[in-house]
Amino acid sequence: MVDIFLVFSLSGFLHLLSAAYAGVPDNLGAIFLFFVGNATAITVEEVCRPRAGRNSQMIWSFLAFLCELMWFYVSAPWFAYTALRLPVEKNAMMPFSFVEEFGSRAMTGVVVSGWTLWTVVSGETI
């Protein structure tokens, strides 16, 4: 569970830095809370999930997915509200885009390669 909080906290911190760099309006702490809140929701879902047989495991996995989706819907404004307050003429938070720089095919290759590496190294799919 510590690794989830570490990764989500690091992601929240990096998103916070990029928002500060882009000049996003105040309420930057909510961006960090969004990521830590999602780590908390995943931890609560894992702790509350019963250890059941194979047939009921699929049902619980589906219910867990619905709970996490609901949590994302509830907490998404913490992250999105600050970005939505940007001026209309500012269409991007960062002054560059990897997709525009390298192309969508190259970025798709990076994502697929990362997923493949994850699957090979960890032995499980996402």
MMTF fields as JSON, N, C-alpha, C and O atoms, coordinates in Angstrom:
{
  "mmtfVersion": "1.0.0",
  "mmtfProducer": "UNKNOWN",
  "numBonds": 503,
  "numAtoms": 504,
  "numGroups": 126,
  "numChains": 1,
  "numModels": 1,
  "chainsPerModel": [1],
  "groupsPerChain": [126],
  "chainIdList": ["A"],
  "bondAtomList": [4, 2, 8, 6, 12, 10, 16, 14, 20, 18, 24, 22, 28, 26, 32, 30, 36, 34, 40, 38, 44, 42, 48, 46, 52, 50, 56, 54, 60, 58, 64, 62, 68, 66, 72, 70, 76, 74, 80, 78, 84, 82, 88, 86, 92, 90, 96, 94, 100, 98, 104, 102, 108, 106, 112, 110, 116, 114, 120, 118, 124, 122, 128, 126, 132, 130, 136, 134, 140, 138, 144, 142, 148, 146, 152, 150, 156, 154, 160, 158, 164, 162, 168, 166, 172, 170, 176, 174, 180, 178, 184, 182, 188, 186, 192, 190, 196, 194, 200, 198, 204, 202, 208, 206, 212, 210, 216, 214, 220, 218, 224, 222, 228, 226, 232, 230, 236, 234, 240, 238, 244, 242, 248, 246, 252, 250, 256, 254, 260, 258, 264, 262, 268, 266, 272, 270, 276, 274, 280, 278, 284, 282, 288, 286, 292, 290, 296, 294, 300, 298, 304, 302, 308, 306, 312, 310, 316, 314, 320, 318, 324, 322, 328, 326, 332, 330, 336, 334, 340, 338, 344, 342, 348, 346, 352, 350, 356, 354, 360, 358, 364, 362, 368, 366, 372, 370, 376, 374, 380, 378, 384, 382, 388, 386, 392, 390, 396, 394, 400, 398, 404, 402, 408, 406, 412, 410, 416, 414, 420, 418, 424, 422, 428, 426, 432, 430, 436, 434, 440, 438, 444, 442, 448, 446, 452, 450, 456, 454, 460, 458, 464, 462, 468, 466, 472, 470, 476, 474, 480, 478, 484, 482, 488, 486, 492, 490, 496, 494, 500, 498],
  "bondOrderList": [1, 1, 1, 1, 1, 1, 1, 1, 1, 1, 1, 1, 1, 1, 1, 1, 1, 1, 1, 1, 1, 1, 1, 1, 1, 1, 1, 1, 1, 1, 1, 1, 1, 1, 1, 1, 1, 1, 1, 1, 1, 1, 1, 1, 1, 1, 1, 1, 1, 1, 1, 1, 1, 1, 1, 1, 1, 1, 1, 1, 1, 1, 1, 1, 1, 1, 1, 1, 1, 1, 1, 1, 1, 1, 1, 1, 1, 1, 1, 1, 1, 1, 1, 1, 1, 1, 1, 1, 1, 1, 1, 1, 1, 1, 1, 1, 1, 1, 1, 1, 1, 1, 1, 1, 1, 1, 1, 1, 1, 1, 1, 1, 1, 1, 1, 1, 1, 1, 1, 1, 1, 1, 1, 1, 1],
  "groupList": [{"groupName": "MET", "atomNameList": ["N", "CA", "C", "O"], "elementList": ["N", "C", "C", "O"], "formalChargeList": [0, 0, 0, 0], "bondAtomList": [1, 0, 2, 1, 3, 2], "bondOrderList": [1, 1, 2], "singleLetterCode": "M", "chemCompType": "L-PEPTIDE LINKING"}, {"groupName": "VAL", "atomNameList": ["N", "CA", "C", "O"], "elementList": ["N", "C", "C", "O"], "formalChargeList": [0, 0, 0, 0], "bondAtomList": [1, 0, 2, 1, 3, 2], "bondOrderList": [1, 1, 2], "singleLetterCode": "V", "chemCompType": "L-PEPTIDE LINKING"}, {"groupName": "ASP", "atomNameList": ["N", "CA", "C", "O"], "elementList": ["N", "C", "C", "O"], "formalChargeList": [0, 0, 0, 0], "bondAtomList": [1, 0, 2, 1, 3, 2], "bondOrderList": [1, 1, 2], "singleLetterCode": "D", "chemCompType": "L-PEPTIDE LINKING"}, {"groupName": "ILE", "atomNameList": ["N", "CA", "C", "O"], "elementList": ["N", "C", "C", "O"], "formalChargeList": [0, 0, 0, 0], "bondAtomList": [1, 0, 2, 1, 3, 2], "bondOrderList": [1, 1, 2], "singleLetterCode": "I", "chemCompType": "L-PEPTIDE LINKING"}, {"groupName": "PHE", "atomNameList": ["N", "CA", "C", "O"], "elementList": ["N", "C", "C", "O"], "formalChargeList": [0, 0, 0, 0], "bondAtomList": [1, 0, 2, 1, 3, 2], "bondOrderList": [1, 1, 2], "singleLetterCode": "F", "chemCompType": "L-PEPTIDE LINKING"}, {"groupName": "LEU", "atomNameList": ["N", "CA", "C", "O"], "elementList": ["N", "C", "C", "O"], "formalChargeList": [0, 0, 0, 0], "bondAtomList": [1, 0, 2, 1, 3, 2], "bondOrderList": [1, 1, 2], "singleLetterCode": "L", "chemCompType": "L-PEPTIDE LINKING"}, {"groupName": "SER", "atomNameList": ["N", "CA", "C", "O"], "elementList": ["N", "C", "C", "O"], "formalChargeList": [0, 0, 0, 0], "bondAtomList": [1, 0, 2, 1, 3, 2], "bondOrderList": [1, 1, 2], "singleLetterCode": "S", "chemCompType": "L-PEPTIDE LINKING"}, {"groupName": "GLY", "atomNameList": ["N", "CA", "C", "O"], "elementList": ["N", "C", "C", "O"], "formalChargeList": [0, 0, 0, 0], "bondAtomList": [1, 0, 2, 1, 3, 2], "bondOrderList": [1, 1, 2], "singleLetterCode": "G", "chemCompType": "PEPTIDE LINKING"}, {"groupName": "HIS", "atomNameList": ["N", "CA", "C", "O"], "elementList": ["N", "C", "C", "O"], "formalChargeList": [0, 0, 0, 0], "bondAtomList": [1, 0, 2, 1, 3, 2], "bondOrderList": [1, 1, 2], "singleLetterCode": "H", "chemCompType": "L-PEPTIDE LINKING"}, {"groupName": "ALA", "atomNameList": ["N", "CA", "C", "O"], "elementList": ["N", "C", "C", "O"], "formalChargeList": [0, 0, 0, 0], "bondAtomList": [1, 0, 2, 1, 3, 2], "bondOrderList": [1, 1, 2], "singleLetterCode": "A", "chemCompType": "L-PEPTIDE LINKING"}, {"groupName": "TYR", "atomNameList": ["N", "CA", "C", "O"], "elementList": ["N", "C", "C", "O"], "formalChargeList": [0, 0, 0, 0], "bondAtomList": [1, 0, 2, 1, 3, 2], "bondOrderList": [1, 1, 2], "singleLetterCode": "Y", "chemCompType": "L-PEPTIDE LINKING"}, {"groupName": "PRO", "atomNameList": ["N", "CA", "C", "O"], "elementList": ["N", "C", "C", "O"], "formalChargeList": [0, 0, 0, 0], "bondAtomList": [1, 0, 2, 1, 3, 2], "bondOrderList": [1, 1, 2], "singleLetterCode": "P", "chemCompType": "L-PEPTIDE LINKING"}, {"groupName": "ASN", "atomNameList": ["N", "CA", "C", "O"], "elementList": ["N", "C", "C", "O"], "formalChargeList": [0, 0, 0, 0], "bondAtomList": [1, 0, 2, 1, 3, 2], "bondOrderList": [1, 1, 2], "singleLetterCode": "N", "chemCompType": "L-PEPTIDE LINKING"}, {"groupName": "THR", "atomNameList": ["N", "CA", "C", "O"], "elementList": ["N", "C", "C", "O"], "formalChargeList": [0, 0, 0, 0], "bondAtomList": [1, 0, 2, 1, 3, 2], "bondOrderList": [1, 1, 2], "singleLetterCode": "T", "chemCompType": "L-PEPTIDE LINKING"}, {"groupName": "GLU", "atomNameList": ["N", "CA", "C", "O"], "elementList": ["N", "C", "C", "O"], "formalChargeList": [0, 0, 0, 0], "bondAtomList": [1, 0, 2, 1, 3, 2], "bondOrderList": [1, 1, 2], "singleLetterCode": "E", "chemCompType": "L-PEPTIDE LINKING"}, {"groupName": "CYS", "atomNameList": ["N", "CA", "C", "O"], "elementList": ["N", "C", "C", "O"], "formalChargeList": [0, 0, 0, 0], "bondAtomList": [1, 0, 2, 1, 3, 2], "bondOrderList": [1, 1, 2], "singleLetterCode": "C", "chemCompType": "L-PEPTIDE LINKING"}, {"groupName": "ARG", "atomNameList": ["N", "CA", "C", "O"], "elementList": ["N", "C", "C", "O"], "formalChargeList": [0, 0, 0, 0], "bondAtomList": [1, 0, 2, 1, 3, 2], "bondOrderList": [1, 1, 2], "singleLetterCode": "R", "chemCompType": "L-PEPTIDE LINKING"}, {"groupName": "GLN", "atomNameList": ["N", "CA", "C", "O"], "elementList": ["N", "C", "C", "O"], "formalChargeList": [0, 0, 0, 0], "bondAtomList": [1, 0, 2, 1, 3, 2], "bondOrderList": [1, 1, 2], "singleLetterCode": "Q", "chemCompType": "L-PEPTIDE LINKING"}, {"groupName": "TRP", "atomNameList": ["N", "CA", "C", "O"], "elementList": ["N", "C", "C", "O"], "formalChargeList": [0, 0, 0, 0], "bondAtomList": [1, 0, 2, 1, 3, 2], "bondOrderList": [1, 1, 2], "singleLetterCode": "W", "chemCompType": "L-PEPTIDE LINKING"}, {"groupName": "LYS", "atomNameList": ["N", "CA", "C", "O"], "elementList": ["N", "C", "C", "O"], "formalChargeList": [0, 0, 0, 0], "bondAtomList": [1, 0, 2, 1, 3, 2], "bondOrderList": [1, 1, 2], "singleLetterCode": "K", "chemCompType": "L-PEPTIDE LINKING"}],
  "groupTypeList": [0, 1, 2, 3, 4, 5, 1, 4, 6, 5, 6, 7, 4, 5, 8, 5, 5, 6, 9, 9, 10, 9, 7, 1, 11, 2, 12, 5, 7, 9, 3, 4, 5, 4, 4, 1, 7, 12, 9, 13, 9, 3, 13, 1, 14, 14, 1, 15, 16, 11, 16, 9, 7, 16, 12, 6, 17, 0, 3, 18, 6, 4, 5, 9, 4, 5, 15, 14, 5, 0, 18, 4, 10, 1, 6, 9, 11, 18, 4, 9, 10, 13, 9, 5, 16, 5, 11, 1, 14, 19, 12, 9, 0, 0, 11, 4, 6, 4, 1, 14, 14, 4, 7, 6, 16, 9, 0, 13, 7, 1, 1, 1, 6, 7, 18, 13, 5, 18, 13, 1, 1, 6, 7, 14, 13, 3],
  "groupIdList": [1, 2, 3, 4, 5, 6, 7, 8, 9, 10, 11, 12, 13, 14, 15, 16, 17, 18, 19, 20, 21, 22, 23, 24, 25, 26, 27, 28, 29, 30, 31, 32, 33, 34, 35, 36, 37, 38, 39, 40, 41, 42, 43, 44, 45, 46, 47, 48, 49, 50, 51, 52, 53, 54, 55, 56, 57, 58, 59, 60, 61, 62, 63, 64, 65, 66, 67, 68, 69, 70, 71, 72, 73, 74, 75, 76, 77, 78, 79, 80, 81, 82, 83, 84, 85, 86, 87, 88, 89, 90, 91, 92, 93, 94, 95, 96, 97, 98, 99, 100, 101, 102, 103, 104, 105, 106, 107, 108, 109, 110, 111, 112, 113, 114, 115, 116, 117, 118, 119, 120, 121, 122, 123, 124, 125, 126],
  "secStructList": [7, 2, 2, 2, 2, 2, 2, 2, 2, 2, 2, 2, 2, 2, 2, 2, 2, 2, 2, 2, 2, 2, 6, 7, 7, 1, 7, 6, 2, 2, 2, 2, 2, 2, 2, 2, 2, 2, 2, 2, 2, 2, 2, 2, 2, 2, 2, 2, 1, 7, 7, 7, 7, 2, 2, 2, 2, 2, 2, 2, 2, 2, 2, 2, 2, 2, 2, 2, 2, 2, 2, 2, 2, 2, 2, 2, 2, 2, 2, 2, 2, 2, 2, 2, 6, 1, 7, 6, 6, 7, 7, 7, 1, 1, 1, 7, 7, 2, 2, 2, 2, 2, 7, 2, 2, 2, 2, 2, 2, 2, 2, 2, 2, 2, 2, 2, 2, 2, 2, 2, 2, 2, 1, 1, 7, 7],
  "xCoordList": [0.811, 0.0, 0.854, 0.433, 2.036, 2.919, 3.302, 3.401, 3.52, 3.928, 2.837, 3.147, 1.573, 0.476, 0.522, 0.421, 0.676, 0.719, 1.957, 1.891, 3.067, 4.288, 4.125, 4.461, 3.611, 3.456, 2.414, 2.646, 1.284, 0.244, 0.688, 0.377, 1.414, 1.917, 2.937, 2.924, 3.814, 4.788, 4.093, 4.458, 3.104, 2.348, 1.64, 1.644, 1.033, 0.365, 1.334, 1.016, 2.522, 3.529, 3.98, 4.119, 4.208, 4.627, 3.523, 3.807, 2.265, 1.157, 1.045, 0.728, 1.302, 1.278, 2.349, 2.087, 3.564, 4.641, 4.314, 4.558, 3.758, 3.426, 2.311, 2.319, 1.352, 0.286, 0.823, 0.409, 1.743, 2.349, 3.166, 3.148, 3.88, 4.681, 3.796, 4.153, 2.64, 1.741, 0.94, 0.229, 1.045, 0.312, -1.152, -1.996, -1.455, -2.838, -3.242, -2.43, -4.486, -4.93, -4.775, -4.381, -5.098, -4.901, -5.595, -6.128, -5.58, -6.161, -5.318, -5.854, -4.012, -3.13, -3.106, -2.843, -3.374, -3.389, -4.443, -4.283, -5.517, -6.572, -6.071, -6.538, -5.132, -4.564, -3.851, -4.021, -3.058, -2.354, -3.344, -3.174, -4.38, -5.387, -6.125, -6.528, -6.304, -6.959, -6.184, -6.778, -4.88, -4.068, -3.974, -4.084, -3.775, -3.708, -5.08, -5.165, -6.141, -7.49, -7.755, -8.415, -7.252, -7.426, -6.634, -7.111, -5.448, -4.686, -5.435, -5.46, -6.041, -6.826, -8.033, -8.339, -8.72, -9.894, -9.506, -10.226, -8.396, -7.941, -7.591, -7.897, -6.953, -6.598, -7.845, -7.921, -8.814, -10.062, -10.771, -11.295, -10.793, -11.445, -10.751, -11.42, -9.435, -8.687, -8.912, -9.034, -8.969, -9.17, -10.587, -10.785, -11.563, -12.959, -13.355, -14.38, -12.583, -12.938, -12.848, -11.809, -13.924, -13.875, -13.022, -12.911, -12.447, -11.685, -12.65, -12.888, -13.2, -14.247, -13.788, -12.67, -14.667, -14.372, -14.342, -14.56, -14.072, -13.892, -15.162, -15.079, -16.332, -17.573, -17.929, -18.292, -17.831, -18.179, -17.057, -17.288, -15.856, -14.738, -15.003, -14.662, -15.608, -15.902, -16.939, -16.843, -17.92, -18.936, -18.297, -18.575, -17.436, -16.779, -15.833, -15.696, -15.185, -14.311, -15.122, -14.689, -16.281, -17.149, -17.65, -17.659, -18.071, -18.525, -17.391, -17.608, -16.186, -15.026, -14.76, -14.43, -14.902, -14.722, -15.749, -15.408, -17.0, -18.034, -17.745, -17.964, -17.255, -16.927, -15.78, -15.825, -14.758, -13.631, -14.047, -13.58, -14.915, -15.423, -16.234, -16.115, -17.061, -17.845, -16.92, -17.139, -15.878, -14.937, -14.241, -14.056, -13.853, -13.208, -14.169, -13.764, -15.426, -16.426, -16.595, -16.731, -16.587, -16.758, -15.517, -15.635, -14.324, -13.102, -12.48, -11.57, -12.937, -12.35, -12.394, -11.455, -13.432, -13.406, -12.233, -11.814, -11.687, -10.521, -9.372, -8.634, -9.225, -8.141, -8.526, -7.733, -9.729, -10.122, -10.492, -10.341, -10.97, -11.462, -10.395, -10.666, -9.182, -8.125, -7.782, -7.532, -7.765, -7.454, -8.596, -8.358, -9.815, -10.958, -11.027, -11.728, -10.316, -10.311, -9.268, -9.122, -8.544, -7.57, -8.293, -9.437, -7.648, -8.265, -8.543, -7.851, -9.544, -9.951, -8.827, -8.649, -8.069, -7.013, -5.836, -4.999, -5.766, -4.686, -5.232, -5.894, -4.953, -5.561, -4.763, -5.244, -3.577, -2.766, -2.101, -1.746, -1.941, -1.306, 0.203, 0.832, 0.785, 2.232, 2.554, 1.739, 3.717, 4.053, 4.474, 4.83, 4.443, 4.825, 3.932, 3.262, 3.935, 3.171, 4.028, 4.544, 4.18, 4.95, 4.292, 4.981, 2.957, 2.248, 2.495, 2.738, 2.437, 2.703, 4.17, 4.483, 5.06, 6.495, 6.921, 7.658, 6.456, 6.92, 5.88, 6.225, 4.637, 3.588, 2.839, 3.37, 1.609, 0.773, 1.242, 1.074, 1.823, 2.317, 3.475, 3.533, 4.379, 5.512, 5.037, 5.527, 4.094, 3.598, 2.797, 2.844, 2.066, 1.37, 2.379, 2.157, 3.486, 4.547, 5.149, 5.468, 5.309, 5.85, 4.895, 5.328, 3.602, 2.611, 2.551, 2.54, 2.511, 2.447, 3.72, 3.659, 4.861, 6.126, 6.157, 6.618, 5.668, 5.603, 4.694, 5.038, 3.532, 2.612, 3.231, 3.099, 3.904, 4.544, 5.64, 5.743, 6.449, 7.502, 6.907, 7.414, 5.851, 5.179, 4.679, 4.85, 4.063, 3.519, 4.612, 4.462, 5.719, 6.808, 7.51, 7.802, 7.782, 8.517, 7.665, 8.13, 6.423, 5.602, 4.861, 4.477, 4.655, 3.948, 2.445, 1.751, 1.931, 0.476, 0.065, 0.873, -1.19, -1.714, -2.361, -2.717, -2.506, -3.103, -4.592, -5.288],
  "yCoordList": [-1.199, 0.0, 1.263, 2.298, 1.183, 2.347, 2.78, 3.975, 1.805, 2.155, 2.929, 3.799, 2.632, 3.369, 4.831, 5.74, 5.048, 6.426, 7.16, 8.352, 6.467, 7.089, 7.527, 8.657, 6.633, 6.948, 8.042, 8.978, 7.938, 8.959, 10.3, 11.339, 10.304, 11.564, 12.202, 13.416, 11.393, 11.918, 12.477, 13.545, 11.764, 12.253, 13.56, 14.496, 13.625, 14.86, 16.024, 17.148, 15.748, 16.798, 17.292, 18.498, 16.373, 16.782, 17.555, 18.522, 17.137, 17.893, 19.274, 20.256, 19.343, 20.619, 21.555, 22.737, 21.03, 21.847, 22.325, 23.484, 21.431, 21.845, 22.884, 23.791, 22.76, 23.758, 25.101, 26.15, 25.07, 26.318, 26.964, 28.184, 26.153, 26.664, 27.28, 28.285, 26.661, 27.143, 28.358, 28.954, 28.73, 29.901, 29.618, 30.501, 28.393, 28.045, 28.853, 29.061, 29.31, 30.094, 29.332, 28.166, 30.033, 29.462, 28.117, 27.543, 27.634, 26.346, 25.182, 24.135, 25.365, 24.299, 23.101, 21.979, 23.323, 22.217, 21.175, 19.998, 21.601, 20.662, 19.668, 18.529, 20.082, 19.166, 18.025, 16.86, 18.356, 17.324, 16.433, 15.215, 17.04, 16.261, 15.287, 14.209, 15.658, 14.768, 13.458, 12.379, 13.547, 12.342, 11.519, 10.294, 12.174, 11.453, 10.857, 9.764, 11.567, 11.044, 9.792, 8.871, 9.747, 8.541, 7.371, 6.237, 7.622, 6.551, 6.052, 4.85, 6.955, 6.561, 5.731, 4.725, 6.139, 5.388, 3.974, 3.018, 3.837, 2.508, 1.651, 0.459, 2.252, 1.512, 1.06, -0.086, 1.944, 1.583, 0.473, -0.461, 0.562, -0.48, -1.822, -2.851, -1.833, -3.08, -3.679, -4.897, -2.83, -3.321, -3.872, -4.881, -3.21, -3.616, -4.795, -5.431, -5.089, -6.173, -7.513, -7.845, -8.266, -9.567, -10.567, -10.498, -11.461, -12.54, -13.684, -14.514, -13.722, -14.687, -15.634, -15.536, -16.543, -17.508, -16.874, -15.671, -17.681, -17.196, -16.571, -15.535, -17.163, -16.638, -15.275, -14.37, -15.118, -13.828, -12.805, -11.605, -13.261, -12.338, -11.419, -10.237, -11.945, -11.121, -10.057, -8.919, -10.42, -9.453, -8.349, -7.169, -8.726, -7.739, -6.865, -5.677, -7.427, -6.618, -5.581, -4.437, -5.963, -5.025, -3.938, -2.762, -4.32, -3.334, -2.388, -1.191, -2.934, -2.093, -1.101, 0.056, -1.547, -0.652, 0.477, 1.638, 0.143, 1.175, 2.16, 3.361, 1.657, 2.55, 3.49, 4.679, 2.959, 3.805, 4.82, 5.959, 4.411, 5.339, 6.454, 7.62, 6.089, 7.093, 8.053, 9.264, 7.508, 8.362, 9.318, 10.49, 8.831, 9.71, 10.813, 11.966, 10.472, 11.467, 12.529, 13.714, 12.111, 13.037, 13.913, 15.104, 13.322, 14.061, 14.773, 15.582, 14.499, 15.122, 16.651, 17.278, 17.277, 18.746, 19.317, 20.442, 18.576, 19.07, 19.337, 20.31, 18.47, 18.6, 19.524, 20.364, 19.361, 20.062, 21.522, 22.338, 21.864, 23.218, 24.271, 25.31, 24.003, 25.0, 25.162, 26.279, 24.072, 24.168, 24.832, 25.532, 24.615, 25.22, 26.726, 27.415, 27.244, 28.682, 29.424, 30.639, 28.704, 29.358, 30.223, 29.934, 31.275, 32.096, 31.268, 30.288, 31.67, 30.926, 30.866, 29.845, 31.952, 31.972, 31.058, 30.775, 30.603, 29.694, 28.267, 27.786, 27.604, 26.302, 25.134, 24.002, 25.363, 24.27, 24.737, 25.906, 23.801, 24.156, 24.29, 25.069, 23.542, 23.567, 24.163, 24.067, 24.767, 25.408, 24.419, 24.845, 23.14, 22.15, 20.923, 20.736, 20.1, 18.864, 17.762, 17.912, 16.666, 15.551, 14.981, 14.556, 14.969, 14.434, 15.314, 14.803, 16.636, 17.524, 17.463, 17.585, 17.279, 17.257, 15.971, 16.012, 14.836, 13.544, 12.804, 11.854, 13.21, 12.549, 11.518, 10.962, 11.283, 10.367, 8.921, 8.137, 8.552, 7.181, 6.899, 5.829, 7.838, 7.65, 7.571, 6.741, 8.416, 8.389, 7.121, 6.586, 6.635, 5.354, 4.238, 3.338, 4.281, 3.291, 3.324, 2.279, 4.523, 4.654, 4.019, 3.301, 4.284, 3.733, 2.217, 1.516, 1.701, 0.25, -0.417, -1.489, 0.201, -0.356, -0.391, -1.365, 0.667, 0.695, -0.388, -1.064, -0.559, -1.609, -2.992, -3.854, -3.208, -4.497, -4.769, -5.878, -3.766, -3.923, -4.218, -5.075, -3.526, -3.762, -5.207, -5.876, -5.676, -7.032, -8.074, -9.062, -7.867, -8.835, -8.862, -9.933, -7.68, -7.611, -8.076, -8.844, -7.611, -7.957, -9.269, -9.889, -9.699, -10.952, -10.827, -11.841, -9.63, -9.438, -8.324, -7.457, -8.338, -7.284, -6.215, -6.452, -5.057, -3.93, -4.094, -3.258],
  "zCoordList": [0.0, 0.0, 0.0, -0.517, 0.57, 0.621, -0.785, -1.065, -1.677, -3.038, -3.771, -4.584, -3.5, -4.135, -3.696, -4.521, -2.387, -1.894, -2.4, -2.7, -2.496, -2.997, -4.448, -4.803, -5.279, -6.704, -6.911, -7.676, -6.245, -6.416, -5.857, -6.44, -4.733, -4.174, -5.104, -5.308, -5.663, -6.616, -7.85, -8.342, -8.345, -9.5, -9.164, -9.965, -7.981, -7.56, -7.449, -7.837, -6.913, -6.782, -8.16, -8.369, -9.097, -10.444, -11.163, -11.87, -10.989, -11.577, -10.928, -11.599, -9.64, -8.945, -9.486, -9.711, -9.699, -10.261, -11.664, -12.001, -12.489, -13.862, -13.875, -14.707, -12.959, -12.889, -12.41, -12.903, -11.452, -10.979, -12.089, -12.248, -12.854, -13.967, -15.049, -15.663, -15.271, -16.322, -15.885, -16.694, -14.627, -14.16, -13.892, -14.038, -13.5, -13.164, -11.942, -11.04, -11.903, -10.743, -9.432, -9.404, -8.349, -7.007, -6.822, -7.772, -5.615, -5.248, -5.761, -6.124, -5.792, -6.264, -5.319, -5.753, -4.044, -3.1, -3.437, -3.112, -4.087, -4.469, -5.507, -5.548, -6.343, -7.332, -6.616, -6.974, -5.612, -4.852, -4.103, -4.058, -3.512, -2.792, -3.707, -3.269, -4.966, -5.916, -6.048, -6.023, -6.185, -6.371, -5.088, -5.129, -3.966, -2.69, -2.362, -1.803, -2.704, -2.491, -3.305, -2.826, -4.525, -5.337, -4.761, -4.792, -4.242, -3.587, -2.361, -2.096, -1.617, -0.449, -0.86, -0.219, -1.919, -2.388, -2.831, -2.541, -3.517, -3.95, -2.734, -2.707, -1.733, -0.526, 0.227, 0.671, 0.373, 1.047, 0.282, 0.891, -1.019, -1.831, -1.654, -1.562, -1.604, -1.428, -0.047, 0.09, 0.982, 2.342, 2.516, 3.192, 1.906, 2.07, 1.177, 1.423, 0.173, -0.737, -0.001, 0.57, -0.018, 0.668, -0.107, -1.331, 0.607, -0.017, -0.268, 0.609, -1.466, -1.783, -2.873, -3.381, -3.218, -4.272, -5.639, -5.786, -6.629, -7.996, -8.566, -9.226, -8.335, -8.919, -8.354, -9.105, -7.045, -6.464, -6.638, -6.487, -6.952, -7.153, -8.34, -8.29, -9.412, -10.581, -10.224, -10.683, -9.417, -9.005, -8.169, -8.383, -7.212, -6.362, -7.17, -6.881, -8.167, -9.015, -9.772, -9.913, -10.255, -10.967, -10.024, -10.388, -8.805, -7.824, -7.422, -7.236, -7.29, -6.965, -8.082, -7.823, -9.328, -10.469, -10.417, -10.646, -10.116, -10.032, -8.899, -9.052, -7.763, -6.647, -7.007, -6.694, -7.661, -8.054, -9.116, -9.106, -10.024, -11.038, -10.385, -10.762, -9.398, -8.682, -7.93, -7.941, -7.273, -6.553, -7.509, -7.184, -8.685, -9.662, -10.089, -10.236, -10.287, -10.686, -9.595, -9.899, -8.339, -7.22, -7.033, -6.749, -7.193, -6.885, -8.09, -7.91, -9.293, -10.49, -10.463, -10.953, -9.919, -9.865, -9.077, -9.348, -8.107, -7.38, -8.335, -8.178, -9.326, -10.287, -11.445, -11.87, -11.939, -13.163, -12.941, -13.85, -11.753, -11.538, -11.782, -12.384, -11.315, -11.505, -12.974, -13.426, -13.729, -15.16, -15.931, -16.915, -15.492, -16.181, -15.978, -16.719, -14.993, -14.739, -15.572, -15.441, -16.426, -17.302, -18.326, -18.676, -18.812, -19.857, -21.117, -21.391, -21.863, -23.053, -24.084, -24.748, -24.221, -25.239, -24.891, -25.749, -23.663, -23.266, -23.364, -22.445, -24.471, -24.721, -24.172, -24.212, -23.667, -23.133, -21.841, -21.693, -20.916, -19.649, -19.801, -19.085, -20.72, -20.907, -22.285, -23.202, -22.433, -23.705, -24.796, -25.895, -24.527, -25.531, -25.393, -24.378, -26.42, -26.416, -27.024, -28.132, -26.307, -26.846, -28.091, -29.019, -28.119, -29.288, -30.502, -31.596, -30.325, -31.456, -31.871, -33.055, -30.919, -31.205, -31.911, -32.896, -31.406, -31.931, -32.766, -33.471, -32.705, -33.471, -32.637, -31.676, -33.024, -32.244, -32.375, -31.441, -33.511, -33.671, -32.715, -32.11, -32.579, -31.675, -30.234, -29.468, -29.854, -28.48, -28.211, -27.104, -29.204, -29.043, -28.853, -28.043, -29.584, -29.417, -28.024, -27.458, -27.466, -26.11, -25.097, -24.195, -25.247, -24.316, -24.435, -23.423, -25.667, -25.874, -25.369, -24.768, -25.605, -25.111, -23.588, -22.994, -22.963, -21.504, -20.961, -19.991, -21.581, -21.146, -21.334, -20.464, -22.46, -22.723, -21.697, -21.173, -21.414, -20.416, -19.047, -18.323, -18.69, -17.418, -17.338, -16.319, -18.419, -18.437, -18.337, -17.618, -19.051, -19.038, -17.684, -17.152, -17.127, -15.865, -14.683, -13.841, -14.625, -13.466, -13.628, -12.637, -14.854, -15.081, -14.96, -14.889, -14.934, -14.837, -15.764, -16.097, -16.186, -17.035, -16.181, -15.027, -16.75, -16.006, -15.962, -15.386]
}
